[in-house]
Amino acid sequence: MKYRRYQTLDTVRGCALVSMILYHASWDLVYMFGVNWPWYHGFAAHVWQQSICWTFILLSGYCWPLGRHQFRRGLTVFLCGAAITAVTWIFMPENLVLFGVLTLLGSSSILLCEFEPLLRRLSARTGLAGSFLLFLVFRDVNAGYLGFEGTRIFHFWDGARNLGTAFAGFPPADFFSTDYFSFLPWFFLFLTGYFLFRLRPQEEREDRAVPVLTVMGRHSLLIYMLHQPVIYALLLAVCKN
């Protein structure tokens, strides 16, 4: 089944892009330009960062059924993530991006192509509740525990760790990435968005657009690939003056 493109979704994605750009500009100021900003290390900034990634991942899952070439799109996003890894590894290894959000979104889209026929057998409500519950339970899996935001239920992983397990969600002690979104738990949030789409109202709603934000949301991948170099160049020019 094919669906039309919804401007409202592009607008929401555009809002998330603006928030992300501001957050990354703040990150650059703190970690690359040495600005002393204690607030950025606090709880409020953590909530800000989480709101951005939750929005992007949920939206990606929600919009997955709207695509016509999900596998090709997923592969494109995955390769863009690989390109970011290569560039940071070569030119700025101190800010290496390994298994970043684009790698996650590309992998999730590709895997869903394989498992979507099975997931269709689940009711949307069951799938939504189960996916979100699994996301909450696996939220702290990177630390080797089941639990959410420091509420640890029990220790989960004592096996060997390497780059392969880091992709899955179990990084070795010396693993480093400035943008790390492992398959677990974030794939479950992607699935939450997918099942949320299946619960959408069937009747047509008013489709709202905010011109600049909607255009940004429509070209989100390109903006994501370019925003950090542009931010850095602008901050460098400002700070030099």
N, C-alpha and C positions, 0 to 999 in steps of 0.2 A: 504494500500500500504506500502511496506517495502522499506527502503532506506539503502544503504551501509553507513558505518561510514566514515566520511571525516576527514583526518588527518589535513587539514588546520584549521578546527574548533577547534580541540584539541590543535593545536599550538597557536591559538589566546587565547584560554582559559589558556594555560600554561603561556603565556605572562602576562595575567591578574593576574594569581596566583603569579608570581614573584613580580609584582607591589604591590599586596595586602600584601605579606609577608614583603616587605620593609616598607610599610605604617604601618602595625601593629607593626613591630619592633620599628619604630619611636614613635608610640603611647605608647608602653611599656616604652621606655626611658623617655618620657615626664611625663606620668601619674603614672607609677609604680616605676620609679627609680629617679624621681625628677629632670631630666635634664632641664635646662632653655633654651628653644629653641623658641624664639618669632616667627620665620618664620612658625613654625608648626601650629600656631594659626591664620595665615593669609589667604588671599584669594587664593594664589597659592596652599596651602595644601588642601584647600576645593575643588578646582578643581581637584586635584589629587585624593582625596577620591571619588568624584563623578564619575570620569572617571572609577574607578574600579567597583563601584556598577552598573553603567549604563552598562558596558561591560558584567558583569556576568548575569544581569537580561535579557538584550537583547539576549544574547547567549542562555540562558535557554529557552526563548520563541522560538527562531529560531530553536533550536535543538529538541523541543518537538515533532514535527511530525516524527523525525527520530527514535524515541524510539519505541520499540515493546510492552512494558508493562508500559505505562505512569502512570497508577493509582498506580501500585506497586512501581515504582520509586518515584513518588510524596510522597507516604506514607513513604517510607524509608527516604527521605530527611526531611520530616516533623518531624519524630521521632528523627532524628539526631539533629534537632533544639531543640526539647524538651529535649534531653539529655544534650545539652549545657546549656540550662536554668537551669536544675536540678543541674548540677555540679557547675555552678557559684553561684546559690542560696545557696547551702550548704557550699561551700568552700571559696568563695570570693564574698559575697553579695555586697561589695562596687563596684564591677565591674559586676553586674548582667546583663545578656543578656536575654531580654524578647522581644519576637516577633522579633527576628533577621532575617537575610537574608535567612537562611535555612527554617525557618517557612514560610516566604513569598513564596519562590520558591516551597516548597512542597504543600502549599495551592493552589497556582496558577496552578500547574500541575494537581492537583486533580480536581479543579473546571473546568478547561478547558476540562477534560474528559467528563464532563456533557454537556457543552455548545458548544463544537466543531461542532456538527451537525448543530446547528443554525448559527454559525459563517461561516460555509462553504457556506451559502447562500449569504453572502456579497462578493462583488468583493474584490480582494486583495488590490487594490489601495484605495478603499473606507474605508476598514477596517484599513489599515495602517495609512491613514490620520486622521481618526476619533480617533483611539487609541492614537496616539501621541498627538493630540490636547487635548484630555481628560487628558492625563498625564500632559501636561503643565498647563492646567486650574486648576487641582487638586493638583499641586505640593506643595502648602502651606497649604493643608487641615489640617495638624497636628496643626497648629496655629488657626484653625477655620475659615480660609479665603480661597476663591478661588483666585488663582494667582500663579505667578511663581517667585521664588527666591526673595521674598520681594515685588514684584509688586502686591499689593492686590486689587482685583476687588471689592469684597464686603464680609461682614461678613456672614458666612455660617452656623454656628452651635451654638445654645444656649441651647441645651438639656442637660440632665444628662449625666455624663461621668463616665465610670468604665472600668474594664479590657476588657470587651466585645467591648466597643466603641474604646478602645485603639487599639485593633487588627484591627478594621475597619479603623482607622485613626484619631480618636478623643480622645486623651489621657487626663486623668484627670490632674489637676494641680500638684499633687504629684507623677505623673508617672515618673519612672526612668528606663532607659535601656542604656547600652553602645553601643548597636547595634540594632537600632530600624528601621524596615522597615514595615510599616503598609500596609494593603491590598490596601487602597487608599493612594497615587496615583500609587503605584508601579505595581499593577496588569496591569494597562494600558500600562506600558512600556514592561511588559512581553508579552502582546498581540501585541504590536508593533513588537516585534521580531517574533512572530508567523506569522503575516501577511507579514513581510519582507521575511520569508522563502517561502511563496507562490508566491512571485515576483522574486524568484531566476531565473537565466538563465536556460533554459531547457537543453542546450547542456552541455556536460561534460567539465569541466575546469581542468587544471593541478592541481593535489592535492599535495600540498607542505607540507613537514614535517621537523621540526628541532628536531632531536632526543630527547634531554633532555626535551625541552618544550612540545613536542607532548606527551611524556609519562606522564609528569606532568598533562597535560590537560585531559588525559584519566583517570587519577585517582584523579580527582579534589576533589571529596567528601572526600576521605580518607585524602588527604593533608590538606583540610580545617579543618577537625576534629582534626588533630594532630599538626598543625603548631604553634598555640599559646603556648601550653606547651613546645614545643621544643625551640621556640624563647625565652621564659622566662628563661628556664634553661640555654641556652647559654649566655644570657645577664647577668644572675646572676653569672655565672662562670667568665665572663670577668670583671664585675664590682667588684667582690670580690678580683680580682688580680690587 
